[in-house]
Structure formats: C-alpha cells, structure tokens
Amino acid sequence: MLTIRRGHERGYADHGWLKSFHSFSFAGYHDPEHVHFSVLRVINEDRVAPGQGFGQHGHRDMEIFSYVLGGELAHRDTLGNGSAIGPGRVQIMTTGTGVEHSEFNHSSSEPVHFLQIWLFPRERHLTPRYAEKDFTEADKRGRLCLILSPDGRDGSLTLQQDAFIYATLLDGEEHASLALAAGRQSYVHVVRGELTVNGERLAGGDALMLVDEPEVSLAQGEAAEVLVFDLPEIAAA
C-alpha cells in the first residue's frame, strides 16, 4: 500500500526567526492522522534566521538527528560536544536519561536550512551519546548511502533503533532501489527536487509511506535529494 503526503499538507509555523514545516504533530500543530509512522516521530524542516537559534533545552528518551541543507548550524550540549555542522554533515544524539543542547545560526547574513528528525529509541533510559560525520555528494550520488543504522555498518552512524536511514542524490538516468524485508515499512521524504518513487511523482516536501511493499524504487530525478527510512512494522507505544 502506498500513501502520499504532499508537502503543502504539512503543518507550518512562522515564529519570525524560525519558519518550520512539520510532517508529524509537533508543538502547537496537532494532526491525529499524522502523529508518527512506525518509530519515526518527527520530521521538521526548519529555517533559522541569521543570528538566531534554539537556546539550551532538554530532551529525554529520543533519537534525534539533524541533516543540514544550507548554512551552518552551531551545536553545543551538556555532554561536552561543540561543533559547526554544514551541508553533508549528519549529527545523531541519543538523549536517553537526559541531554540539554542548543542549536544556533551564527551567520550575520545567511539562514540555516536543515531537517530535524526524531525516532523513538529501542528502549528507555539509555546512556546519552553524540556523534557526527560527513557524507559527501559522491557518497550519495546515484546510490542509496546508509547514514544511520543499528550497528554502524558500512560507515554509517549508530542509531539506537531497528531502523536504517539512507540518503541519495538522483538526476536523469540515475536510479536506486531498496528491497524491504517482510514486516518492514518505509517512509520516503523528498528533501528537494523531484523524482518518481514506486511510480508516484513526488516533489520537495512530499512523502511516500510504503506498507506491505517489496521494495522502494527511485528514478527520474530532477535535482532530487531524498531520505529513505527502512523501519520496523510495529509502531512505538
């Protein structure tokens, strides 16, 4: 079964310094039809104005990763980590028993454009941890590049959940596919550009949810950047 969620159907919040699209219920946006998909809880597409950001705040019992599309995001946390994250760099944080962090745009002229993504962890009260890594355009060009996995295979970052997350860049004749094992589901989020996924034409901000499908097939990209989630069938409680 294929279900399309168009980008314009997402929730939207404009706080002046922050403009954000919400794929799932978040903060003041509540949609009972889109609270989560499997263990995927949040996909926020955020744009943070120059000189602005998220002050120090806390999280618990969630896997949180950022995927930067433009600009540079300055990260600080109570685990002692501090870095500037630009396009191609992925950060992952296991909040577990509790972490406080801040994310800030230090540029005086350029906004930061990034995806903030949350997944339920495999269990509660895990030890907090943080990691980050660059995934180049060459890593993602014309193929599904594994960026997060439960065991850190193939150079991916480790995620505390039975989920595999891929990124790809597709243009023209480039194509990619992912076989889905029995009992697995997939969520495809089009970051930008256009492409065809399992016969459906999608554009930036659109998503395709796949249940009881044997594979994800991506083709006919036009400057397409895409995240593909391979997820367990059983949704988190």
C-alpha atoms as an extended CHARMM CRD file, in Angstrom:
* protein
*
       237  EXT
         1         1  MET       CA              0.0000000000        0.0000000000        0.0000000000  PROA      1               0.0000000000
         2         2  LEU       CA              1.2790000000        3.4370000000       -0.9710000000  PROA      2               0.0000000000
         3         3  THR       CA              0.1780000000        6.6300000000        0.7910000000  PROA      3               0.0000000000
         4         4  ILE       CA              1.2730000000       10.0780000000       -0.3750000000  PROA      4               0.0000000000
         5         5  ARG       CA              1.5410000000       13.0960000000        1.9190000000  PROA      5               0.0000000000
         6         6  ARG       CA              2.1250000000       16.2720000000       -0.0580000000  PROA      6               0.0000000000
         7         7  GLY       CA              4.4430000000       18.9210000000        1.2910000000  PROA      7               0.0000000000
         8         8  HSD       CA              1.7180000000       21.5680000000        1.3970000000  PROA      8               0.0000000000
         9         9  GLU       CA             -0.3370000000       19.3200000000        3.6920000000  PROA      9               0.0000000000
        10        10  ARG       CA              2.2550000000       19.5400000000        6.4660000000  PROA      10              0.0000000000
        11        11  GLY       CA              1.8270000000       21.7440000000        9.4930000000  PROA      11              0.0000000000
        12        12  TYR       CA              3.5240000000       25.1330000000        9.3310000000  PROA      12              0.0000000000
        13        13  ALA       CA              4.7370000000       27.5550000000       11.9810000000  PROA      13              0.0000000000
        14        14  ASP       CA              6.1870000000       31.0320000000       11.4130000000  PROA      14              0.0000000000
        15        15  HSD       CA              7.8810000000       32.4430000000       14.5150000000  PROA      15              0.0000000000
        16        16  GLY       CA              9.6970000000       35.1700000000       12.6120000000  PROA      16              0.0000000000
        17        17  TRP       CA             13.2070000000       33.9300000000       13.3960000000  PROA      17              0.0000000000
        18        18  LEU       CA             12.1100000000       30.3200000000       12.7130000000  PROA      18              0.0000000000
        19        19  LYS       CA              9.9780000000       29.0020000000        9.8780000000  PROA      19              0.0000000000
        20        20  SER       CA              9.1580000000       25.3160000000       10.1810000000  PROA      20              0.0000000000
        21        21  PHE       CA              7.1740000000       22.6530000000        8.3170000000  PROA      21              0.0000000000
        22        22  HSD       CA              6.0280000000       19.7090000000       10.4700000000  PROA      22              0.0000000000
        23        23  SER       CA              5.4600000000       16.2900000000        8.8690000000  PROA      23              0.0000000000
        24        24  PHE       CA              4.0370000000       14.9990000000       12.1570000000  PROA      24              0.0000000000
        25        25  SER       CA              2.2500000000       16.5370000000       15.1480000000  PROA      25              0.0000000000
        26        26  PHE       CA              4.6650000000       18.8660000000       16.9140000000  PROA      26              0.0000000000
        27        27  ALA       CA              4.3550000000       21.7200000000       19.4210000000  PROA      27              0.0000000000
        28        28  GLY       CA              1.2110000000       23.6980000000       18.5080000000  PROA      28              0.0000000000
        29        29  TYR       CA              0.4780000000       21.5920000000       15.4270000000  PROA      29              0.0000000000
        30        30  HSD       CA             -1.6460000000       18.5180000000       16.1370000000  PROA      30              0.0000000000
        31        31  ASP       CA             -2.8760000000       16.1440000000       13.4390000000  PROA      31              0.0000000000
        32        32  PRO       CA             -4.3020000000       12.8430000000       14.7580000000  PROA      32              0.0000000000
        33        33  GLU       CA             -3.7400000000       11.2650000000       11.3270000000  PROA      33              0.0000000000
        34        34  HSD       CA             -0.0160000000       12.0650000000       11.4200000000  PROA      34              0.0000000000
        35        35  VAL       CA              1.3820000000       11.6010000000       14.9120000000  PROA      35              0.0000000000
        36        36  HSD       CA              4.1230000000        9.1710000000       13.9000000000  PROA      36              0.0000000000
        37        37  PHE       CA              4.8920000000        6.4850000000       11.3180000000  PROA      37              0.0000000000
        38        38  SER       CA              6.3340000000        3.3070000000       12.8130000000  PROA      38              0.0000000000
        39        39  VAL       CA              9.1460000000        4.5770000000       15.0780000000  PROA      39              0.0000000000
        40        40  LEU       CA              9.5390000000        7.8310000000       13.1200000000  PROA      40              0.0000000000
        41        41  ARG       CA              8.1820000000       10.6130000000       15.3340000000  PROA      41              0.0000000000
        42        42  VAL       CA              9.3300000000       13.9960000000       13.9280000000  PROA      42              0.0000000000
        43        43  ILE       CA             10.4920000000       15.4640000000       10.6360000000  PROA      43              0.0000000000
        44        44  ASN       CA             10.7130000000       19.2370000000       10.9160000000  PROA      44              0.0000000000
        45        45  GLU       CA             12.0450000000       21.2600000000        8.0050000000  PROA      45              0.0000000000
        46        46  ASP       CA             13.4750000000       24.3190000000        9.7440000000  PROA      46              0.0000000000
        47        47  ARG       CA             14.8480000000       27.6250000000        8.5060000000  PROA      47              0.0000000000
        48        48  VAL       CA             16.5900000000       29.6730000000       11.1860000000  PROA      48              0.0000000000
        49        49  ALA       CA             17.2560000000       33.3620000000       10.5740000000  PROA      49              0.0000000000
        50        50  PRO       CA             20.7770000000       34.8360000000       10.8560000000  PROA      50              0.0000000000
        51        51  GLY       CA             21.8990000000       35.3930000000       14.4430000000  PROA      51              0.0000000000
        52        52  GLN       CA             19.0580000000       33.2800000000       15.8490000000  PROA      52              0.0000000000
        53        53  GLY       CA             18.6630000000       29.7680000000       17.2030000000  PROA      53              0.0000000000
        54        54  PHE       CA             17.3290000000       27.3670000000       19.7850000000  PROA      54              0.0000000000
        55        55  GLY       CA             18.5640000000       28.1790000000       23.2960000000  PROA      55              0.0000000000
        56        56  GLN       CA             19.6530000000       25.4410000000       25.6700000000  PROA      56              0.0000000000
        57        57  HSD       CA             16.8330000000       22.9880000000       26.2970000000  PROA      57              0.0000000000
        58        58  GLY       CA             16.4830000000       19.3620000000       27.2810000000  PROA      58              0.0000000000
        59        59  HSD       CA             15.3350000000       16.0750000000       25.7280000000  PROA      59              0.0000000000
        60        60  ARG       CA             14.9020000000       12.5410000000       27.0410000000  PROA      60              0.0000000000
        61        61  ASP       CA             14.3110000000        9.1080000000       25.5070000000  PROA      61              0.0000000000
        62        62  MET       CA             14.5380000000       10.0760000000       21.8480000000  PROA      62              0.0000000000
        63        63  GLU       CA             16.9640000000        9.5560000000       18.9720000000  PROA      63              0.0000000000
        64        64  ILE       CA             17.4810000000       12.9700000000       17.3420000000  PROA      64              0.0000000000
        65        65  PHE       CA             19.4590000000       13.6700000000       14.2050000000  PROA      65              0.0000000000
        66        66  SER       CA             19.9970000000       16.7430000000       12.0570000000  PROA      66              0.0000000000
        67        67  TYR       CA             20.5300000000       16.8320000000        8.2990000000  PROA      67              0.0000000000
        68        68  VAL       CA             21.8110000000       20.2210000000        7.1790000000  PROA      68              0.0000000000
        69        69  LEU       CA             20.8610000000       21.5190000000        3.7200000000  PROA      69              0.0000000000
        70        70  GLY       CA             22.2480000000       25.0370000000        3.7540000000  PROA      70              0.0000000000
        71        71  GLY       CA             24.1290000000       27.3680000000        6.0490000000  PROA      71              0.0000000000
        72        72  GLU       CA             25.8560000000       26.2630000000        9.2200000000  PROA      72              0.0000000000
        73        73  LEU       CA             24.3450000000       25.0760000000       12.4980000000  PROA      73              0.0000000000
        74        74  ALA       CA             26.3690000000       25.5380000000       15.6960000000  PROA      74              0.0000000000
        75        75  HSD       CA             25.7480000000       22.7390000000       18.2060000000  PROA      75              0.0000000000
        76        76  ARG       CA             26.5450000000       22.7110000000       21.9440000000  PROA      76              0.0000000000
        77        77  ASP       CA             25.4360000000       20.1500000000       24.5320000000  PROA      77              0.0000000000
        78        78  THR       CA             25.8960000000       19.1130000000       28.1420000000  PROA      78              0.0000000000
        79        79  LEU       CA             27.8980000000       16.0670000000       27.0430000000  PROA      79              0.0000000000
        80        80  GLY       CA             30.7190000000       18.4710000000       26.1920000000  PROA      80              0.0000000000
        81        81  ASN       CA             30.2580000000       18.4960000000       22.4260000000  PROA      81              0.0000000000
        82        82  GLY       CA             30.5250000000       21.6320000000       20.3240000000  PROA      82              0.0000000000
        83        83  SER       CA             30.7890000000       21.9150000000       16.5610000000  PROA      83              0.0000000000
        84        84  ALA       CA             29.5520000000       23.6860000000       13.4460000000  PROA      84              0.0000000000
        85        85  ILE       CA             27.5110000000       21.4810000000       11.1270000000  PROA      85              0.0000000000
        86        86  GLY       CA             27.2200000000       22.3140000000        7.4420000000  PROA      86              0.0000000000
        87        87  PRO       CA             25.6770000000       20.6240000000        4.3800000000  PROA      87              0.0000000000
        88        88  GLY       CA             26.5460000000       16.9450000000        4.1230000000  PROA      88              0.0000000000
        89        89  ARG       CA             27.2790000000       16.5710000000        7.8340000000  PROA      89              0.0000000000
        90        90  VAL       CA             24.9030000000       14.4520000000        9.9300000000  PROA      90              0.0000000000
        91        91  GLN       CA             24.7110000000       14.6100000000       13.7270000000  PROA      91              0.0000000000
        92        92  ILE       CA             22.9950000000       11.9960000000       15.9040000000  PROA      92              0.0000000000
        93        93  MET       CA             22.1580000000       12.3400000000       19.5960000000  PROA      93              0.0000000000
        94        94  THR       CA             20.8040000000        9.6390000000       21.8970000000  PROA      94              0.0000000000
        95        95  THR       CA             19.0770000000       11.6970000000       24.5830000000  PROA      95              0.0000000000
        96        96  GLY       CA             18.2990000000        8.7080000000       26.8250000000  PROA      96              0.0000000000
        97        97  THR       CA             18.3840000000        9.6780000000       30.5030000000  PROA      97              0.0000000000
        98        98  GLY       CA             18.6360000000       13.3440000000       29.5540000000  PROA      98              0.0000000000
        99        99  VAL       CA             20.6700000000       15.8220000000       27.4940000000  PROA      99              0.0000000000
       100       100  GLU       CA             20.4960000000       19.5990000000       27.1670000000  PROA      100             0.0000000000
       101       101  HSD       CA             21.6640000000       21.2540000000       23.9630000000  PROA      101             0.0000000000
       102       102  SER       CA             21.4650000000       24.3930000000       21.8550000000  PROA      102             0.0000000000
       103       103  GLU       CA             21.4880000000       24.9400000000       18.0770000000  PROA      103             0.0000000000
       104       104  PHE       CA             22.3870000000       28.3760000000       16.7340000000  PROA      104             0.0000000000
       105       105  ASN       CA             22.9640000000       30.2080000000       13.4720000000  PROA      105             0.0000000000
       106       106  HSD       CA             26.0000000000       32.4570000000       13.9860000000  PROA      106             0.0000000000
       107       107  SER       CA             25.9080000000       33.8940000000       10.4540000000  PROA      107             0.0000000000
       108       108  SER       CA             25.0510000000       37.5720000000       10.1870000000  PROA      108             0.0000000000
       109       109  SER       CA             23.5600000000       37.1720000000        6.7170000000  PROA      109             0.0000000000
       110       110  GLU       CA             22.7080000000       33.5740000000        5.7870000000  PROA      110             0.0000000000
       111       111  PRO       CA             19.8290000000       31.4490000000        7.1430000000  PROA      111             0.0000000000
       112       112  VAL       CA             20.3090000000       27.8390000000        8.1930000000  PROA      112             0.0000000000
       113       113  HSD       CA             18.1100000000       25.2770000000        6.4440000000  PROA      113             0.0000000000
       114       114  PHE       CA             18.0060000000       21.8080000000        7.9860000000  PROA      114             0.0000000000
       115       115  LEU       CA             15.8710000000       18.8080000000        8.8460000000  PROA      115             0.0000000000
       116       116  GLN       CA             15.4010000000       17.8970000000       12.4980000000  PROA      116             0.0000000000
       117       117  ILE       CA             14.3350000000       14.2500000000       12.7720000000  PROA      117             0.0000000000
       118       118  TRP       CA             13.3280000000       12.2430000000       15.8490000000  PROA      118             0.0000000000
       119       119  LEU       CA             12.8250000000        8.4980000000       16.2540000000  PROA      119             0.0000000000
       120       120  PHE       CA             11.6780000000        6.5200000000       19.2570000000  PROA      120             0.0000000000
       121       121  PRO       CA             14.6210000000        4.5610000000       20.7400000000  PROA      121             0.0000000000
       122       122  ARG       CA             14.7040000000        0.7790000000       21.1600000000  PROA      122             0.0000000000
       123       123  GLU       CA             14.3400000000        1.2540000000       24.9280000000  PROA      123             0.0000000000
       124       124  ARG       CA             14.0730000000        3.9890000000       27.5140000000  PROA      124             0.0000000000
       125       125  HSD       CA             16.7670000000        5.3320000000       29.8350000000  PROA      125             0.0000000000
       126       126  LEU       CA             19.7140000000        4.7100000000       27.5270000000  PROA      126             0.0000000000
       127       127  THR       CA             23.0770000000        6.3520000000       28.1850000000  PROA      127             0.0000000000
       128       128  PRO       CA             23.2420000000        9.6620000000       26.2900000000  PROA      128             0.0000000000
       129       129  ARG       CA             25.7030000000        9.8410000000       23.3980000000  PROA      129             0.0000000000
       130       130  TYR       CA             26.5620000000       12.0580000000       20.4380000000  PROA      130             0.0000000000
       131       131  ALA       CA             28.2660000000       11.5240000000       17.0860000000  PROA      131             0.0000000000
       132       132  GLU       CA             28.5830000000       13.2790000000       13.7400000000  PROA      132             0.0000000000
       133       133  LYS       CA             30.0080000000       12.5210000000       10.3090000000  PROA      133             0.0000000000
       134       134  ASP       CA             30.3100000000       13.9680000000        6.8060000000  PROA      134             0.0000000000
       135       135  PHE       CA             28.5930000000       12.1940000000        3.9110000000  PROA      135             0.0000000000
       136       136  THR       CA             29.7960000000       13.7140000000        0.6510000000  PROA      136             0.0000000000
       137       137  GLU       CA             27.9170000000       14.3040000000       -2.5750000000  PROA      137             0.0000000000
       138       138  ALA       CA             29.9640000000       11.4750000000       -4.0990000000  PROA      138             0.0000000000
       139       139  ASP       CA             28.7830000000        9.1400000000       -1.3150000000  PROA      139             0.0000000000
       140       140  LYS       CA             25.1390000000        9.8480000000       -2.1850000000  PROA      140             0.0000000000
       141       141  ARG       CA             25.2730000000       10.4170000000       -5.9400000000  PROA      141             0.0000000000
       142       142  GLY       CA             23.1750000000        7.8400000000       -7.8220000000  PROA      142             0.0000000000
       143       143  ARG       CA             23.0250000000        5.3950000000       -4.9040000000  PROA      143             0.0000000000
       144       144  LEU       CA             21.4370000000        4.8790000000       -1.5120000000  PROA      144             0.0000000000
       145       145  CYS       CA             24.0570000000        5.8620000000        1.0520000000  PROA      145             0.0000000000
       146       146  LEU       CA             23.4280000000        4.3990000000        4.5030000000  PROA      146             0.0000000000
       147       147  ILE       CA             23.8270000000        7.2460000000        7.0020000000  PROA      147             0.0000000000
       148       148  LEU       CA             22.2790000000        5.6870000000       10.1450000000  PROA      148             0.0000000000
       149       149  SER       CA             21.8470000000        2.0800000000       11.2340000000  PROA      149             0.0000000000
       150       150  PRO       CA             21.5320000000       -0.0020000000       14.4450000000  PROA      150             0.0000000000
       151       151  ASP       CA             25.0730000000       -1.3870000000       14.1310000000  PROA      151             0.0000000000
       152       152  GLY       CA             27.0530000000        1.3120000000       12.3240000000  PROA      152             0.0000000000
       153       153  ARG       CA             27.5430000000       -0.8610000000        9.2570000000  PROA      153             0.0000000000
       154       154  ASP       CA             29.0890000000        0.4510000000        6.0370000000  PROA      154             0.0000000000
       155       155  GLY       CA             30.4370000000        3.5560000000        7.7350000000  PROA      155             0.0000000000
       156       156  SER       CA             27.0460000000        4.7610000000        8.9750000000  PROA      156             0.0000000000
       157       157  LEU       CA             26.4020000000        6.4250000000       12.3150000000  PROA      157             0.0000000000
       158       158  THR       CA             24.8560000000        4.2310000000       15.0200000000  PROA      158             0.0000000000
       159       159  LEU       CA             21.1740000000        4.6650000000       15.8250000000  PROA      159             0.0000000000
       160       160  GLN       CA             19.6000000000        3.0970000000       18.9270000000  PROA      160             0.0000000000
       161       161  GLN       CA             16.6490000000        1.6480000000       16.9930000000  PROA      161             0.0000000000
       162       162  ASP       CA             15.9370000000       -1.0720000000       14.4240000000  PROA      162             0.0000000000
       163       163  ALA       CA             15.9070000000        1.4760000000       11.6110000000  PROA      163             0.0000000000
       164       164  PHE       CA             18.0890000000        2.0820000000        8.5610000000  PROA      164             0.0000000000
       165       165  ILE       CA             18.2130000000        5.5630000000        7.0410000000  PROA      165             0.0000000000
       166       166  TYR       CA             19.5990000000        6.2790000000        3.5860000000  PROA      166             0.0000000000
       167       167  ALA       CA             20.3160000000        9.4810000000        1.6550000000  PROA      167             0.0000000000
       168       168  THR       CA             20.5800000000        9.7940000000       -2.0990000000  PROA      168             0.0000000000
       169       169  LEU       CA             21.0370000000       12.3420000000       -4.8880000000  PROA      169             0.0000000000
       170       170  LEU       CA             19.4050000000       11.4580000000       -8.2090000000  PROA      170             0.0000000000
       171       171  ASP       CA             19.3620000000       13.1220000000      -11.6130000000  PROA      171             0.0000000000
       172       172  GLY       CA             18.3930000000       11.9880000000      -15.1000000000  PROA      172             0.0000000000
       173       173  GLU       CA             19.0070000000        8.2920000000      -15.6830000000  PROA      173             0.0000000000
       174       174  GLU       CA             20.3110000000        7.6650000000      -12.1700000000  PROA      174             0.0000000000
       175       175  HSD       CA             18.1480000000        5.2850000000      -10.1580000000  PROA      175             0.0000000000
       176       176  ALA       CA             18.2410000000        3.3410000000       -6.9110000000  PROA      176             0.0000000000
       177       177  SER       CA             16.1780000000        0.6940000000       -5.1500000000  PROA      177             0.0000000000
       178       178  LEU       CA             15.8670000000       -0.8050000000       -1.6950000000  PROA      178             0.0000000000
       179       179  ALA       CA             14.4280000000       -4.2680000000       -1.0010000000  PROA      179             0.0000000000
       180       180  LEU       CA             12.1030000000       -4.3460000000        2.0070000000  PROA      180             0.0000000000
       181       181  ALA       CA             12.0780000000       -7.4980000000        4.1230000000  PROA      181             0.0000000000
       182       182  ALA       CA              8.7670000000       -8.9890000000        5.2210000000  PROA      182             0.0000000000
       183       183  GLY       CA              7.3160000000       -6.9880000000        8.0810000000  PROA      183             0.0000000000
       184       184  ARG       CA              9.2350000000       -3.8190000000        7.2170000000  PROA      184             0.0000000000
       185       185  GLN       CA              7.7950000000       -0.4350000000        6.2580000000  PROA      185             0.0000000000
       186       186  SER       CA              9.3520000000        2.5380000000        4.5010000000  PROA      186             0.0000000000
       187       187  TYR       CA              8.9610000000        6.2850000000        4.6710000000  PROA      187             0.0000000000
       188       188  VAL       CA             10.4160000000        8.2890000000        1.7760000000  PROA      188             0.0000000000
       189       189  HSD       CA             10.9260000000       12.0160000000        2.3420000000  PROA      189             0.0000000000
       190       190  VAL       CA             11.8040000000       14.1920000000       -0.6420000000  PROA      190             0.0000000000
       191       191  VAL       CA             14.1770000000       16.8350000000        0.6590000000  PROA      191             0.0000000000
       192       192  ARG       CA             14.2130000000       18.8450000000       -2.5830000000  PROA      192             0.0000000000
       193       193  GLY       CA             13.8930000000       18.4400000000       -6.3300000000  PROA      193             0.0000000000
       194       194  GLU       CA             11.5730000000       15.9260000000       -7.9810000000  PROA      194             0.0000000000
       195       195  LEU       CA             11.5900000000       12.2170000000       -8.7360000000  PROA      195             0.0000000000
       196       196  THR       CA              9.3930000000        9.1500000000       -9.1930000000  PROA      196             0.0000000000
       197       197  VAL       CA              9.0780000000        6.6740000000       -6.3190000000  PROA      197             0.0000000000
       198       198  ASN       CA              7.2500000000        3.4010000000       -6.9930000000  PROA      198             0.0000000000
       199       199  GLY       CA              5.5080000000        5.0550000000       -9.9230000000  PROA      199             0.0000000000
       200       200  GLU       CA              4.4250000000        8.1590000000       -7.9890000000  PROA      200             0.0000000000
       201       201  ARG       CA              5.7750000000       11.5830000000       -8.9190000000  PROA      201             0.0000000000
       202       202  LEU       CA              6.9530000000       13.4810000000       -5.8380000000  PROA      202             0.0000000000
       203       203  ALA       CA              8.4280000000       16.9320000000       -5.2320000000  PROA      203             0.0000000000
       204       204  GLY       CA             10.3060000000       18.6320000000       -2.4090000000  PROA      204             0.0000000000
       205       205  GLY       CA              8.4750000000       18.2860000000        0.9140000000  PROA      205             0.0000000000
       206       206  ASP       CA              6.3900000000       15.3380000000       -0.2820000000  PROA      206             0.0000000000
       207       207  ALA       CA              6.4910000000       11.9620000000        1.4510000000  PROA      207             0.0000000000
       208       208  LEU       CA              5.5260000000        8.4340000000        0.4260000000  PROA      208             0.0000000000
       209       209  MET       CA              4.6310000000        5.8010000000        3.0310000000  PROA      209             0.0000000000
       210       210  LEU       CA              5.0280000000        2.1710000000        1.9650000000  PROA      210             0.0000000000
       211       211  VAL       CA              3.3590000000       -0.7230000000        3.8010000000  PROA      211             0.0000000000
       212       212  ASP       CA              3.4070000000       -4.3420000000        2.5470000000  PROA      212             0.0000000000
       213       213  GLU       CA              5.5530000000       -3.3820000000       -0.4390000000  PROA      213             0.0000000000
       214       214  PRO       CA              8.5350000000       -5.4860000000       -1.5860000000  PROA      214             0.0000000000
       215       215  GLU       CA             10.8150000000       -2.5870000000       -2.4520000000  PROA      215             0.0000000000
       216       216  VAL       CA             11.3690000000        1.1250000000       -2.7720000000  PROA      216             0.0000000000
       217       217  SER       CA             12.2150000000        2.1690000000       -6.3380000000  PROA      217             0.0000000000
       218       218  LEU       CA             13.5300000000        5.6730000000       -7.0870000000  PROA      218             0.0000000000
       219       219  ALA       CA             14.1050000000        7.0720000000      -10.5850000000  PROA      219             0.0000000000
       220       220  GLN       CA             13.6780000000       10.0260000000      -12.9700000000  PROA      220             0.0000000000
       221       221  GLY       CA             15.2240000000       12.5120000000      -10.5910000000  PROA      221             0.0000000000
       222       222  GLU       CA             15.4670000000       16.2260000000      -11.2770000000  PROA      222             0.0000000000
       223       223  ALA       CA             17.9890000000       17.6550000000       -8.7920000000  PROA      223             0.0000000000
       224       224  ALA       CA             16.4480000000       15.2440000000       -6.2730000000  PROA      224             0.0000000000
       225       225  GLU       CA             17.7290000000       14.7680000000       -2.7290000000  PROA      225             0.0000000000
       226       226  VAL       CA             15.8880000000       12.0990000000       -0.7790000000  PROA      226             0.0000000000
       227       227  LEU       CA             15.8870000000       10.3670000000        2.6010000000  PROA      227             0.0000000000
       228       228  VAL       CA             14.6450000000        6.7610000000        2.7130000000  PROA      228             0.0000000000
       229       229  PHE       CA             13.6910000000        5.1590000000        6.0440000000  PROA      229             0.0000000000
       230       230  ASP       CA             13.5760000000        1.3500000000        6.4250000000  PROA      230             0.0000000000
       231       231  LEU       CA             11.5070000000        0.8600000000        9.5680000000  PROA      231             0.0000000000
       232       232  PRO       CA             10.0450000000       -1.9230000000       11.7220000000  PROA      232             0.0000000000
       233       233  GLU       CA              6.3840000000       -2.7720000000       11.3000000000  PROA      233             0.0000000000
       234       234  ILE       CA              5.4620000000       -2.4800000000       14.9550000000  PROA      234             0.0000000000
       235       235  ALA       CA              4.8270000000        1.1320000000       15.9040000000  PROA      235             0.0000000000
       236       236  ALA       CA              6.1790000000        2.5080000000       19.1570000000  PROA      236             0.0000000000
       237       237  ALA       CA              3.7920000000        2.7170000000       22.0680000000  PROA      237             0.0000000000
